[in-house]
């Protein structure tokens, strides 16, 4: 996961939590969250 992807994940998380995200943004958030979880498991976080 790149730092840019991590920053995007943070941006999307705010939208999702505020219930202001579109379905496309929710889907992107889920994909990035999966990538974050995988990166955490292999210890490759930015």
C-alpha positions in Angstrom: 0.0 0.0 0.0 1.3 3.4 -1.0 1.1 6.5 1.1 -1.2 8.0 -1.5 -3.6 5.0 -1.2 -3.5 5.3 2.6 -4.4 9.0 2.3 -7.3 8.2 0.0 -8.5 5.5 2.4 -8.5 8.2 5.2 -10.5 10.6 3.0 -13.0 7.9 2.0 -13.4 6.8 5.7 -14.5 10.3 6.6 -17.2 10.2 3.9 -18.4 6.8 4.8 -18.6 7.6 8.5 -20.5 10.8 7.7 -22.8 8.8 5.5 -22.0 11.1 2.6 -20.2 8.6 0.3 -21.6 7.4 -3.0 -21.8 3.7 -3.7 -18.7 4.0 -5.9 -16.8 5.6 -3.0 -18.0 2.9 -0.6 -16.7 0.3 -3.0 -13.4 2.0 -3.4 -13.2 2.3 0.4 -13.8 -1.5 0.7 -11.1 -2.3 -1.8 -8.6 0.0 -0.1 -9.5 -1.4 3.3 -8.9 -4.9 2.0 -5.5 -3.8 0.7 -4.7 -2.1 4.1 -5.6 -5.4 5.9 -3.4 -7.4 3.6 -0.5 -4.9 4.0 -0.9 -5.1 7.8 -0.7 -8.9 7.7 2.5 -8.8 5.7 3.9 -5.9 7.6 4.2 -3.5 4.7 2.3 -0.4 5.8 3.5 3.1 4.8 
